[in-house]
Amino acid sequence: MKKDKKIFNVVMILVLLVAPVAGILFMDAPAGVEGNDATFFKAAIGLGFGLLAGAVFAIVWLVKRLFGK
């Protein structure tokens, strides 16, 4: 139980902290967006993808916990 909770917490922290940074580093802003706006835009895109991945992980984790017994 504690191991599952620790794994869940680590994944959620990665989703919220690492995804925006990965977005800033590896994604491109759309054409016409420049400067600080582009940085914030890329961070928002990264956070969006991270939240989507986190939601999928949370649903899979919940289904596994509910029906895995």
Contacts in CASP RR format, 6 or more apart in sequence:
PFRMAT RR
TARGET T0000
AUTHOR 0000-0000-0000
METHOD contacts of the structure
MODEL  1
MKKDKKIFNVVMILVLLVAPVAGILFMDAPAGVEGNDATFFKAAIGLGFG
LLAGAVFAIVWLVKRLFGK
4 61 0 8 1.000
4 65 0 8 1.000
8 58 0 8 1.000
8 61 0 8 1.000
11 54 0 8 1.000
11 57 0 8 1.000
12 54 0 8 1.000
12 58 0 8 1.000
15 50 0 8 1.000
15 51 0 8 1.000
15 53 0 8 1.000
15 54 0 8 1.000
15 57 0 8 1.000
16 47 0 8 1.000
16 50 0 8 1.000
16 51 0 8 1.000
19 46 0 8 1.000
19 47 0 8 1.000
19 48 0 8 1.000
19 49 0 8 1.000
19 50 0 8 1.000
19 51 0 8 1.000
19 53 0 8 1.000
20 43 0 8 1.000
20 44 0 8 1.000
20 46 0 8 1.000
20 47 0 8 1.000
21 43 0 8 1.000
22 46 0 8 1.000
23 42 0 8 1.000
23 43 0 8 1.000
23 45 0 8 1.000
23 46 0 8 1.000
23 49 0 8 1.000
24 39 0 8 1.000
24 42 0 8 1.000
24 43 0 8 1.000
24 46 0 8 1.000
27 42 0 8 1.000
27 45 0 8 1.000
27 46 0 8 1.000
28 42 0 8 1.000
29 37 0 8 1.000
29 38 0 8 1.000
29 39 0 8 1.000
29 41 0 8 1.000
29 42 0 8 1.000
30 41 0 8 1.000
33 41 0 8 1.000
END
